[in-house]
Amino acid sequence: MAKIALFFGVAVVLLSCAPVWAKHAAEGEASAPSLFSGSIADSLWTVVAFATLAVVLGTVAWKPLLRALDARKGHIEQQLRSAEGSRQKAEQMIEDYRQQGQTMVRQATEEAQRHRQQTVEQTREEILAMRRRAHEEVESAQAAAMEELWKQTGEIVLRVSSEVLGRTLTPKDNQRLIDEAVTQIKRSGGL
């Protein structure tokens, strides 16, 4: 349709200019053509031809050109809005990832501190258990040594008393003497 309108527009311009060209061709090249030389009919046809050309070009060329430019402008604006949205989305993602990174670092730090605290506490408990065992072993060894010492003291007292008295004591006398000696040693702050 646009091609047909363009064809008719060109045809009208050519037909309207034909009488002017014919007149100038008839006059020859003797006179120089002037823009203002000619009849009113020639001027009228020129105005009509110009108006027709303007209408045809406006319809066929100008409006489609403006529509194409408007479409291109709309497309560019849409791409700019899309790019802005993508930029904002990217900035939001960067911020989210930064916060996630900080959260992960904070959690890892807290976990490391908890682990360190647990290790310290576990080590402290193991040390305390070792001390208790060592203390119990020392006390047990000390009690065994004291028992052995008392036993040896009783035997020594029995031998000394046999030699001093010159006779053998009965087991009942032995036990009584041993108990008295042990009691006396304990009172005097002995072993």
Buried (B, 14 or more C-beta within 10 A) or exposed (E): EEEEBBEEBEEBBEEBBEBBEEBBEEEEEEEEEEEEEBEEEBEEBBEEBEEBBEBBBEBBBEEEEEEEEEEEEEEEEEEEEEEEEEEEEEEEEEEEEEEEEEEEEEEEEEEEEEEEEEEEEEEEEEEEEEEEEEEEEEEEEEEEEEEEEBEEBBEEBBEEBBEEEEEEBEEEBBEEBBEEBBEEBEEEEEE
